[in-house]
Amino acid sequence: MITAALAYYTGNQLVHTYVWYIFGFFVLVTALTFYISRLGVSYDSDNFQLYYFGSMGFRMILSIAVIFIYVYLFSENELQFVLNFFVFYFLFTGFEIYSLLANLRPNLKRQD
């Protein structure tokens, strides 16, 4: 919603033309890492941290690869693309950490 409003009112000054592809990338990567984590936990629930941090590392490697591919193949608005990309990266990571803490907090209170 905010991205659409910024794109409407500022044009291409703040929002890169590929911003919706960036958003789609993060939706797909988040769904994929959730699936991988869920699958790993269903097989071995004692190693939740291993699967969770593995999925975070996988997302970071994919993100770095996308940035390098864009910078290598396209030479226009590189800084704008990278800044838009990292805004979405930090928003998705922040939401994931918030939801993880919200889901694990009741488990922490039960142990006391």
PASEBA-1860 file (N, C-alpha, C; in nm, 3 decimals):
! residues 112
1> MITAALAY> 0.082/-0.118/0.000/0.000/0.000/0.000/0.087/0.126/0.000 ~ 0.185/0.130/0.090/0.275/0.245/0.095/0.358/0.252/-0.032 ~ 0.401/0.137/-0.079/0.480/0.133/-0.202/0.400/0.184/-0.321 ~ 0.275/0.145/-0.329/0.189/0.190/-0.439/0.166/0.341/-0.430 ~ 0.148/0.393/-0.309/0.128/0.537/-0.293/0.254/0.613/-0.330 ~ 0.369/0.564/-0.287/0.495/0.630/-0.324/0.518/0.626/-0.475 ~ 0.488/0.513/-0.536/0.504/0.502/-0.681/0.408/0.595/-0.754 ~ 0.288/0.612/-0.702/0.189/0.697/-0.767/0.227/0.844/-0.755
9> YTGNQLVH> 0.270/0.886/-0.635/0.295/1.029/-0.612/0.435/1.074/-0.653 ~ 0.534/0.986/-0.649/0.670/1.028/-0.683/0.719/0.972/-0.815 ~ 0.643/0.885/-0.875/0.688/0.824/-1.000/0.804/0.730/-0.976 ~ 0.909/0.746/-1.052/1.028/0.662/-1.038/1.140/0.728/-0.960 ~ 1.110/0.832/-0.886/1.214/0.899/-0.809/1.255/0.819/-0.686 ~ 1.159/0.763/-0.615/1.189/0.685/-0.494/1.172/0.535/-0.514 ~ 1.079/0.497/-0.597/1.045/0.356/-0.615/1.094/0.309/-0.751 ~ 1.170/0.201/-0.749/1.224/0.144/-0.872/1.112/0.080/-0.954
17> TYVWYIFG> 1.132/0.074/-1.084/1.028/0.017/-1.171/1.008/-0.133/-1.146 ~ 1.109/-0.201/-1.091/1.099/-0.344/-1.063/1.057/-0.373/-0.919 ~ 0.999/-0.276/-0.850/0.968/-0.295/-0.709/0.868/-0.408/-0.687 ~ 0.776/-0.428/-0.778/0.678/-0.536/-0.760/0.741/-0.672/-0.785 ~ 0.844/-0.678/-0.869/0.919/-0.803/-0.884/0.998/-0.833/-0.758 ~ 1.052/-0.729/-0.697/1.124/-0.746/-0.570/1.028/-0.799/-0.464 ~ 0.910/-0.740/-0.457/0.811/-0.784/-0.360/0.771/-0.930/-0.386 ~ 0.748/-0.966/-0.509/0.715/-1.104/-0.544/0.827/-1.200/-0.509
25> FFVLVTAL> 0.951/-1.157/-0.532/1.067/-1.238/-0.494/1.065/-1.269/-0.346 ~ 1.041/-1.167/-0.265/1.041/-1.190/-0.120/0.923/-1.274/-0.074 ~ 0.810/-1.262/-0.138/0.697/-1.348/-0.103/0.731/-1.493/-0.134 ~ 0.788/-1.518/-0.251/0.824/-1.655/-0.288/0.936/-1.712/-0.201 ~ 1.037/-1.632/-0.174/1.148/-1.680/-0.091/1.102/-1.706/0.052 ~ 1.016/-1.620/0.105/0.964/-1.641/0.240/0.881/-1.768/0.246 ~ 0.797/-1.790/0.146/0.717/-1.913/0.142/0.807/-2.036/0.131 ~ 0.911/-2.028/0.048/1.002/-2.141/0.030/1.079/-2.170/0.159
33> TFYISRLG> 1.130/-2.068/0.225/1.206/-2.091/0.348/1.115/-2.139/0.461 ~ 0.990/-2.093/0.463/0.896/-2.144/0.563/0.869/-2.292/0.538 ~ 0.850/-2.328/0.413/0.826/-2.468/0.379/0.945/-2.556/0.417 ~ 1.066/-2.509/0.387/1.186/-2.586/0.420/1.199/-2.601/0.571 ~ 1.176/-2.493/0.645/1.185/-2.500/0.791/1.079/-2.593/0.848 ~ 0.957/-2.582/0.798/0.848/-2.667/0.847/0.876/-2.814/0.816 ~ 0.928/-2.841/0.698/0.960/-2.978/0.661/1.072/-3.035/0.749 ~ 1.174/-2.954/0.773/1.284/-2.999/0.858/1.240/-3.023/1.001
41> VSYDSDNF> 1.156/-2.937/1.054/1.109/-2.953/1.191/1.018/-3.074/1.203 ~ 0.942/-3.104/1.099/0.854/-3.222/1.106/0.935/-3.352/1.111 ~ 1.055/-3.353/1.051/1.140/-3.471/1.057/1.222/-3.477/1.185 ~ 1.269/-3.362/1.232/1.356/-3.358/1.350/1.327/-3.230/1.428 ~ 1.235/-3.237/1.521/1.192/-3.116/1.593/1.295/-3.065/1.693 ~ 1.394/-3.146/1.727/1.497/-3.102/1.823/1.594/-3.002/1.762 ~ 1.604/-2.997/1.631/1.699/-2.908/1.564/1.629/-2.792/1.494 ~ 1.535/-2.728/1.562/1.463/-2.616/1.504/1.558/-2.503/1.466
49> QLYYFGSM> 1.654/-2.473/1.553/1.748/-2.364/1.526/1.827/-2.388/1.399 ~ 1.867/-2.510/1.378/1.944/-2.544/1.258/1.865/-2.514/1.132 ~ 1.739/-2.555/1.129/1.656/-2.533/1.011/1.620/-2.385/0.994 ~ 1.594/-2.319/1.104/1.557/-2.178/1.096/1.675/-2.093/1.046 ~ 1.792/-2.111/1.106/1.907/-2.032/1.063/1.956/-2.075/0.924 ~ 1.937/-2.200/0.890/1.969/-2.244/0.754/1.881/-2.176/0.651 ~ 1.752/-2.162/0.684/1.661/-2.094/0.590/1.693/-1.946/0.582 ~ 1.734/-1.885/0.692/1.775/-1.743/0.687/1.900/-1.726/0.601
57> GFRMILSI> 1.996/-1.816/0.615/2.116/-1.810/0.533/2.085/-1.831/0.386 ~ 1.993/-1.923/0.356/1.950/-1.947/0.219/1.888/-1.821/0.159 ~ 1.803/-1.754/0.237/1.739/-1.631/0.189/1.844/-1.522/0.166 ~ 1.942/-1.512/0.255/2.046/-1.410/0.238/2.129/-1.437/0.113 ~ 2.164/-1.562/0.089/2.243/-1.596/-0.031/2.163/-1.566/-0.158 ~ 2.035/-1.602/-0.158/1.951/-1.571/-0.275/1.939/-1.421/-0.296 ~ 1.927/-1.346/-0.188/1.914/-1.201/-0.199/2.041/-1.138/-0.256 ~ 2.154/-1.182/-0.206/2.281/-1.130/-0.257/2.298/-1.167/-0.405
65> AVIFIYVY> 2.257/-1.288/-0.442/2.266/-1.330/-0.582/2.179/-1.243/-0.672 ~ 2.058/-1.211/-0.627/1.969/-1.127/-0.707/2.029/-0.988/-0.725 ~ 2.085/-0.932/-0.619/2.146/-0.799/-0.629/2.264/-0.801/-0.726 ~ 2.351/-0.901/-0.715/2.465/-0.909/-0.806/2.421/-0.929/-0.951 ~ 2.321/-1.010/-0.972/2.272/-1.032/-1.109/2.216/-0.903/-1.166 ~ 2.139/-0.830/-1.087/2.083/-0.704/-1.137/2.194/-0.604/-1.168 ~ 2.288/-0.588/-1.076/2.396/-0.491/-1.098/2.481/-0.530/-1.218 ~ 2.501/-0.659/-1.238/2.583/-0.705/-1.350/2.510/-0.689/-1.484
73> LFSENELQ> 2.381/-0.720/-1.488/2.307/-0.719/-1.615/2.249/-0.583/-1.651 ~ 2.206/-0.508/-1.553/2.140/-0.379/-1.578/2.224/-0.269/-1.516 ~ 2.238/-0.160/-1.587/2.323/-0.053/-1.535/2.245/0.074/-1.501 ~ 2.113/0.068/-1.502/2.037/0.188/-1.470/1.977/0.177/-1.330 ~ 1.985/0.284/-1.256/1.925/0.296/-1.122/1.967/0.184/-1.028 ~ 2.095/0.154/-1.025/2.143/0.045/-0.940/2.123/0.075/-0.792 ~ 2.157/0.197/-0.751/2.142/0.234/-0.610/1.996/0.232/-0.568 ~ 1.909/0.281/-0.652/1.766/0.280/-0.622/1.714/0.137/-0.608
81> FVLNFFVF> 1.758/0.047/-0.695/1.717/-0.093/-0.685/1.765/-0.154/-0.555 ~ 1.891/-0.131/-0.521/1.948/-0.190/-0.399/1.877/-0.135/-0.276 ~ 1.851/-0.007/-0.271/1.781/0.051/-0.156/1.640/-0.002/-0.144 ~ 1.567/-0.009/-0.254/1.432/-0.067/-0.251/1.436/-0.214/-0.209 ~ 1.536/-0.285/-0.258/1.550/-0.426/-0.224/1.573/-0.443/-0.075 ~ 1.662/-0.364/-0.016/1.691/-0.379/0.125/1.579/-0.329/0.216 ~ 1.500/-0.236/0.170/1.381/-0.197/0.247/1.289/-0.317/0.262 ~ 1.264/-0.386/0.151/1.180/-0.506/0.160/1.248/-0.617/0.238
89> YFLFTGFE> 1.380/-0.632/0.223/1.453/-0.736/0.296/1.438/-0.715/0.446 ~ 1.460/-0.592/0.492/1.450/-0.566/0.636/1.306/-0.573/0.686 ~ 1.210/-0.534/0.605/1.070/-0.547/0.646/1.029/-0.694/0.661 ~ 1.064/-0.776/0.565/1.030/-0.917/0.573/1.104/-0.986/0.687 ~ 1.232/-0.952/0.708/1.308/-1.011/0.817/1.254/-0.966/0.952 ~ 1.220/-0.838/0.964/1.163/-0.788/1.089/1.030/-0.854/1.121 ~ 0.945/-0.871/1.021/0.818/-0.939/1.042/0.840/-1.084/1.083 ~ 0.936/-1.150/1.023/0.964/-1.289/1.058/1.013/-1.301/1.202
97> IYSLLANL> 1.101/-1.213/1.243/1.151/-1.216/1.380/1.039/-1.185/1.479 ~ 0.956/-1.087/1.446/0.842/-1.054/1.533/0.747/-1.173/1.548 ~ 0.713/-1.238/1.438/0.621/-1.351/1.446/0.684/-1.469/1.517 ~ 0.814/-1.488/1.500/0.883/-1.596/1.570/0.882/-1.572/1.720 ~ 0.910/-1.450/1.762/0.908/-1.418/1.905/0.767/-1.429/1.962 ~ 0.669/-1.386/1.887/0.530/-1.395/1.935/0.486/-1.540/1.949 ~ 0.533/-1.628/1.862/0.495/-1.769/1.869/0.573/-1.846/1.974 ~ 0.695/-1.804/2.003/0.777/-1.876/2.100/0.760/-1.825/2.243
105> RPNLKRQD> 0.706/-1.707/2.261/0.690/-1.651/2.394/0.603/-1.737/2.485 ~ 0.490/-1.792/2.438/0.413/-1.880/2.528/0.490/-2.004/2.572 ~ 0.577/-2.057/2.487/0.658/-2.172/2.525/0.758/-2.136/2.633 ~ 0.811/-2.016/2.630/0.907/-1.971/2.730/0.837/-1.956/2.866 ~ 0.715/-1.904/2.867/0.641/-1.886/2.992/0.600/-2.019/3.054 ~ 0.576/-2.122/2.973/0.539/-2.253/3.026/0.654/-2.321/3.097 ~ 0.778/-2.290/3.058/0.893/-2.355/3.120/0.923/-2.302/3.259 ~ 0.875/-2.182/3.290/0.903/-2.123/3.423/0.828/-2.189/3.534
END
